[in-house]
Amino acid sequence: MATFSRIAVARATKATGLVPVFYHKDLETCKKVVKACYDGGARVFEFTNRGDYAHEVFGELNKYVKANLDGMMMGVGSVIDAGTTSLYLQLGADFIVSPLINAEMAKTCNRRKVAWMPGCGSVTEISYAEELGAEVVKIFPGSQVGGPSFVKAVKGPLPWASIMPTGGVSPTEENLAAWFDAGVHCVGIGSKLFQKKEDGSFNYKGISEKVGSAIKIIESFRK
């Protein structure tokens, strides 16, 4: 079962402002990437349900994290149905992220007080997701939905909305400034965080530095 409540996850995403989003089929690679993000200051991590046997990788990864990375909240993204949601909840996922709204997923998470972050693309969808119990809603793909200007417009009629864009977010001062000035709750960042060496292997030190830099930039906007 989840280690952290939906409220704890919402607070943690707000506190750091950053959710690394990652998938790899190799367990050892995943362990090193999550550890690198943790060392950089991340305390919320989204493993995406993208490949065959992804749930098996997550199950072992989550065991490693719970035993070695105190305070790291592990969630699963790219989940689109209640059955897969239940599978990951049994593996201890602390939150579930989806590119869409599925009411049965909401009910499944709500029964266990687990955070559910559905993908939305309009004011109507955001309001409906909140009606279903979402503390934080995802806009995806962030730049295609409308970017920072979309978030700013939504915050007019829905100032209470806690929005996490994923897709089109970069760990640069200019890009992060645009999103946080618009009023986002946090941002999800994928491949642009995960630096690689010339030989194609992951640069774990570089990942830690990139995560740490992004978190410091976000903190500077909130002072």
C-alpha positions, 0 to 999 in steps of 0.5 A: 500500500502507499506510504504517503497520503494524497495530502502529503504528496500534494504538499511535497509536489508544491514544496519542491515544484518538480516531478522527474518523469522517467521510464527504463526497462532496466531495473538497475538503471532505474535505481541509479536514475532515481538515486541521482534525482534524490541526491539532487533534491527531488522527493517525488518521482513519476515512473511511467507505465510505458513498456512490457512488464513495467509493473514488475520493474516498478515493484522492485524499484519501489522496494529499493526506494522505500529501503534506501531513499527516505522520504522519496514518494514514488508514483506511476504515470501513463495509467489509463484504467482502473485495473492498471491503477489497482495493480500499481496500488498493490505494488505500493504506488504513492500516486497515480498520474494519467493523461486522461480523466477516468472516473473509475480510476478516481474511485479506486484511488479515493478508496485508499486516499491515494493521490490521483493526477488526471490529464486535463485540457480545458476548464471543464475537464479541470473542474470535473477532475476536482469534482472527482477528488483530484488535489492536483491536475495535470495538463498534458501535453503542456505546451500543446494545450496552451502553455503558460498562457493557458494556465494563467487563463485557467487560474482566473475562474479557478484560482484554487486549481493546482496545476502540473504541466507535463510536456513542453517543460524545460529545466531552464530559468526562462522556461520555468519562470514562464510556468511558475509566473503563470501559477503552476503548482509544480512541473513534470519534466522528462527527458530534458532532465536525464543527461547522457554521456557521449557513449549513450549511457546516463550521466548520473552526476549530471542528472543530480546537478540538473535536478538540483539546479531546477529546484533552486531556480523554482525556489528563487521564484517563490521568495 
